[in-house]
């Protein structure tokens, strides 16, 4: 088992299909697989082994996916760092994770000038030295076979109570969860998924990128949400699946878009914050399709609940995804009645242990 096996299906069956479209650049499944193999071989040559931490401090560019899968292929642990973090936050994460190597850009490298991390041995700037590093490596690599419980990712949460906190996700957590995404959201090989959400975050990384490649679909990648650029891309790249947060949908509604500007999109999804019912209803009335919603968190890889395979319900995050259990419990860990406040308790293969937040009990759809 290895999260990097996500690429195997696409490489085998859709070899020359675009895996990533980005600013006029196309990266096929063959190219993504082979270039990440070269990264894996380069990492091995640098002494990176199974279980070592390798940090990724990158914006939304194709090199994120290339180095991400290269790291996982050798059995190392990918440590994602928010690309807007400054020196103190980056310093904390590098030391907390014990990262031995860091991939970044020359612009972001300015945040590393005064960092003191005894474990960090090397910084690779992808826009200057990555090409030279991988040019010498073979395009063939053996993907490390990992146990389901072996760590794959170290993702740092928002840190609302101080510095960010690391959440470790195993290969089993991520593989199971991406399969659930493909199943519930109905990803298809012919789909094109727009991604402007940050790749360092679990939503963009697992729910969109990893699931996209598992399905053999195409990722239409943007650095960030710029309305004109994204809307132009939807038309020119024939985007069929759109992923956002509620504020993005509010922005799009305020633009007074016409249906023919979005005609290629068959699926809309929102997560990461509560979607106001008014916005969801207005969207459905204007464009004729619902905005599907989900609930999850970094520690659940992230997909835990979905609204809904069979019947959409406004104002709900739905019911647990396959193989998950969700209960609302009191301080004594006893399930509360519908409409009562309690903690969300989640159990499933994308999860180790988590209880979070006070919220009304989830009613049936």
C-alpha positions in Angstrom: 0.0 0.0 0.0 1.2 3.5 -0.8 -0.7 6.7 -1.5 1.6 7.2 -4.6 -0.1 4.2 -6.2 -2.8 6.8 -7.1 -0.8 7.5 -10.2 -0.6 3.9 -11.3 -4.1 3.6 -12.6 -3.8 6.9 -14.6 -0.3 6.0 -15.9 -1.5 2.5 -16.9 -4.9 3.3 -18.6 -4.6 7.1 -19.5 -0.9 7.4 -20.2 -1.0 10.5 -22.4 -4.0 12.1 -20.8 -3.4 15.4 -19.1 -2.9 14.9 -15.3 -2.3 18.6 -14.7 -3.2 21.7 -16.7 -1.4 24.8 -15.4 -0.9 28.2 -17.0 -0.6 26.8 -20.6 1.5 23.9 -19.4 0.3 20.2 -19.7 1.7 17.4 -17.6 0.6 14.0 -18.7 0.2 11.0 -16.4 3.3 9.5 -17.9 5.3 12.7 -17.3 4.0 13.1 -13.7 4.8 9.5 -12.9 8.2 9.5 -14.5 9.3 12.9 -13.0 8.1 11.9 -9.5 10.2 8.7 -10.0 13.2 10.9 -10.8 12.5 12.8 -7.6 12.3 9.6 -5.6 15.6 8.4 -7.0 17.2 11.7 -6.3 15.9 11.6 -2.7 17.4 8.1 -2.3 20.7 9.4 -3.6 20.5 12.2 -0.9 20.1 9.6 1.8 16.3 10.0 2.4 14.8 6.8 3.6 11.5 5.3 4.8 10.1 7.4 7.6 12.2 10.5 7.1 10.4 13.8 7.0 10.6 15.9 3.9 8.9 19.3 3.9 7.0 20.9 1.0 6.8 24.7 1.2 5.3 25.5 -2.2 2.4 27.4 -3.7 -0.1 25.7 -6.1 2.3 24.7 -8.9 2.8 21.4 -10.6 6.1 20.9 -8.8 4.1 20.4 -5.6 2.5 17.2 -7.0 5.9 16.1 -8.5 7.8 16.3 -5.2 4.9 15.1 -3.1 4.6 11.8 -4.9 8.4 11.4 -5.1 8.6 11.7 -1.3 5.8 9.1 -0.8 7.4 6.7 -3.3 10.5 6.3 -1.2 8.3 5.8 1.9 9.2 9.2 3.4 6.7 11.4 5.1 5.5 14.6 3.3 5.3 17.6 5.5 3.1 20.3 4.0 3.8 23.9 5.0 1.3 26.7 4.4 2.8 28.8 1.5 1.8 32.1 3.3 3.6 31.2 6.5 6.4 33.5 7.5 9.7 32.7 9.1 8.6 32.0 12.7 5.9 29.6 11.6 8.1 27.8 9.1 10.9 27.6 11.7 8.4 26.0 14.2 7.1 23.4 11.7 10.6 22.4 10.4 11.8 21.8 14.0 8.6 20.2 15.2 8.5 17.8 12.3 12.3 17.1 12.2 12.3 17.6 8.5 15.6 16.6 6.8 15.0 18.3 3.5 12.8 21.1 2.2 11.4 21.9 -1.2 10.5 25.5 -1.9 10.7 28.3 -4.4 13.4 31.0 -4.6 10.8 33.6 -3.5 9.7 31.7 -0.4 13.3 30.8 0.4 13.7 34.3 1.8 11.7 33.1 4.8 14.4 30.6 5.6 17.4 33.0 6.1 17.4 33.0 9.9 15.9 29.6 10.5 17.7 27.3 12.9 16.8 23.6 12.4 19.4 21.1 13.3 17.7 18.3 11.4 17.4 20.2 8.1 20.2 19.2 5.8 19.3 20.7 2.5 16.9 23.2 0.8 16.0 22.6 -2.9 14.4 25.5 -4.8 12.3 23.9 -7.5 12.6 26.9 -9.9 16.4 26.8 -9.8 17.8 23.4 -8.9 15.1 20.8 -9.2 15.6 20.2 -12.9 19.3 19.6 -12.4 18.7 17.3 -9.4 16.2 15.0 -11.3 18.0 15.1 -14.7 20.5 12.5 -13.4 17.9 10.2 -12.0 16.2 7.2 -13.6 12.6 7.6 -14.8 11.9 4.2 -13.3 11.4 3.7 -9.5 10.0 1.0 -7.2 7.3 2.4 -5.0 7.9 1.5 -1.4 5.2 -0.9 -0.1 4.0 0.5 3.2 1.8 -0.9 5.9 -1.7 0.7 6.3 -0.6 2.2 9.6 2.7 3.7 8.3 2.7 7.5 8.4 2.4 9.2 5.0 1.6 12.8 5.7 2.2 15.4 8.4 -0.3 18.2 8.0 -0.4 21.2 10.3 -3.7 22.6 11.4 -4.6 26.3 11.5 -3.2 26.8 15.0 -6.0 29.0 16.3 -4.8 28.4 19.8 -1.1 29.1 19.2 1.4 27.6 16.7 0.0 25.0 14.2 -0.4 21.5 15.4 0.7 18.5 13.3 -1.7 15.8 12.4 -0.2 12.5 11.1 -2.2 10.6 8.5 -1.3 7.1 7.5 -1.2 5.5 4.0 -4.3 3.6 5.0 -6.1 6.7 6.2 -5.5 8.6 2.9 -6.0 5.6 0.5 -9.4 4.7 2.1 -10.5 8.3 2.2 -9.7 9.1 -1.4 -11.6 6.0 -2.5 -14.6 7.3 -0.5 -14.3 10.7 -2.3 -14.3 9.1 -5.7 -17.2 6.9 -4.8 -19.5 9.4 -3.2 -18.7 12.5 -5.4 -18.7 10.3 -8.5 -15.3 11.3 -10.1 -14.9 10.1 -13.7 -11.8 9.7 -15.8 -13.2 12.2 -18.3 -13.7 14.9 -15.6 -11.6 18.0 -15.2 -11.4 19.3 -11.7 -10.5 22.9 -11.0 -8.2 23.5 -8.0 -7.4 26.9 -6.7 -7.8 25.8 -3.0 -4.3 25.4 -1.4 -2.5 22.2 -2.0 -0.9 22.3 1.4 -4.4 22.0 3.0 -6.1 18.6 3.4 -9.1 19.7 1.3 -7.1 20.5 -1.8 -4.5 17.8 -1.3 -6.6 14.7 -0.5 -10.2 15.5 -1.5 -9.2 17.1 -4.8 -5.7 16.2 -6.0 -5.3 12.7 -4.6 -8.8 11.6 -5.5 -8.5 13.2 -9.0 -5.4 11.1 -9.8 -7.0 8.0 -8.4 -9.9 8.5 -10.8 -7.7 9.2 -13.8 -9.2 12.7 -14.1 -7.4 15.9 -15.0 -6.5 18.6 -12.4 -6.9 22.2 -13.7 -4.6 23.9 -11.3 -4.6 27.6 -10.3 -2.3 29.4 -7.9 -5.2 31.0 -6.2 -8.8 32.1 -6.8 -8.8 35.0 -9.2 -12.4 35.2 -10.6 -11.6 36.3 -14.2 -8.8 33.7 -14.6 -10.9 30.8 -13.0 -14.0 31.7 -15.1 -11.9 31.8 -18.2 -10.4 28.5 -17.4 -13.8 26.9 -16.8 -14.7 27.7 -20.3 -11.4 27.1 -22.1 -10.4 24.0 -20.1 -14.0 22.6 -20.0 -14.0 22.2 -16.2 -16.6 19.7 -15.1 -16.2 19.7 -11.3 -15.8 22.8 -9.1 -14.6 22.9 -5.4 -14.8 25.9 -3.2 -15.6 27.4 0.2 -18.8 29.3 0.9 -17.2 32.7 0.4 -16.2 31.7 -3.2 -19.8 30.9 -4.0 -20.9 34.3 -2.5 -18.4 36.0 -4.8 -19.6 34.2 -7.8 -23.3 35.0 -7.1 -22.4 38.7 -6.7 -20.9 38.6 -10.2 -24.3 37.9 -11.7 -23.0 35.1 -13.9 -25.0 33.7 -16.8 -25.6 30.0 -17.1 -23.7 29.6 -20.3 -20.5 30.8 -18.5 -20.7 27.6 -16.4 -22.3 25.2 -18.7 -19.5 22.6 -18.6 -19.7 22.1 -14.8 -21.8 19.2 -13.7 -20.8 19.1 -10.0 -20.4 21.8 -7.4 -18.9 21.1 -3.9 -18.3 23.2 -0.8 -16.6 22.5 2.5 -14.3 24.0 5.1 -17.0 26.3 6.5 -20.8 26.4 7.0 -22.7 27.1 3.8 -25.6 29.5 4.5 -28.9 28.0 3.4 -29.8 31.2 1.6 -26.6 31.0 -0.6 -27.2 27.3 -1.4 -30.8 27.9 -2.4 -30.0 30.9 -4.5 -27.3 29.0 -6.3 -29.6 26.1 -7.0 -32.4 28.3 -8.2 -30.1 30.3 -10.5 -28.0 27.4 -12.0 -30.2 24.4 -11.6 -27.7 22.2 -9.7 -27.2 21.9 -6.0 -23.9 22.7 -4.2 -23.0 19.4 -2.5 -21.5 19.7 0.9 -19.3 17.7 3.2 -17.9 17.7 6.7 -14.5 16.7 7.8 -11.3 17.8 9.3 -7.6 17.3 8.9 -7.5 14.4 11.3 -10.2 12.5 9.2 -8.2 12.8 5.9 -10.6 14.9 5.6 -13.9 13.3 4.3 -16.3 12.3 7.1 -19.9 13.2 6.1 -21.6 14.0 2.7 -24.8 15.7 1.6 -25.7 13.4 -0.2 -25.6 10.4 -2.6 -29.4 10.1 -3.0 -31.1 13.3 -1.8 -29.6 16.7 -1.2 -30.8 18.6 1.9 -30.3 22.3 2.3 -28.5 23.3 5.4 -27.0 19.8 6.1 -23.6 18.2 5.8 -25.4 14.9 5.3 -24.6 11.5 6.8 -21.4 9.6 7.4 -19.4 8.5 4.4 -18.9 4.7 3.7 -17.2 2.9 6.6 -17.4 5.9 9.0 -19.5 6.3 12.1 -20.4 9.6 13.6 -22.1 10.2 17.0 -22.9 13.4 18.9 -22.0 12.7 22.6 -22.1 14.5 25.9 -19.3 14.9 28.5 -19.8 11.3 29.6 -19.5 10.0 26.0 -23.2 9.1 25.8 -25.1 9.9 22.7 -27.4 12.9 22.9 -30.8 13.3 21.5 -31.5 15.1 18.1 -31.3 18.9 18.5 -29.1 18.7 21.6 -25.6 20.2 21.8 -22.6 17.8 22.1 -19.3 16.8 20.7 -18.8 15.2 17.3 -17.2 11.8 17.7 -15.9 10.2 14.5 -14.7 6.7 13.8 -13.5 5.2 10.5 -10.6 4.1 8.4 -9.6 7.7 7.6 -9.5 8.4 11.3 -7.5 7.6 14.4 -9.1 9.5 17.2 -10.9 12.8 17.1 -13.6 14.7 19.0 -14.2 18.3 18.1 -16.6 21.2 18.6 -20.0 21.7 20.1 -22.8 21.4 17.6 -26.4 20.3 17.4 -26.9 16.6 16.8 -27.1 15.7 13.1 -30.6 14.7 12.0 -31.5 12.2 9.4 -31.5 13.6 5.8 
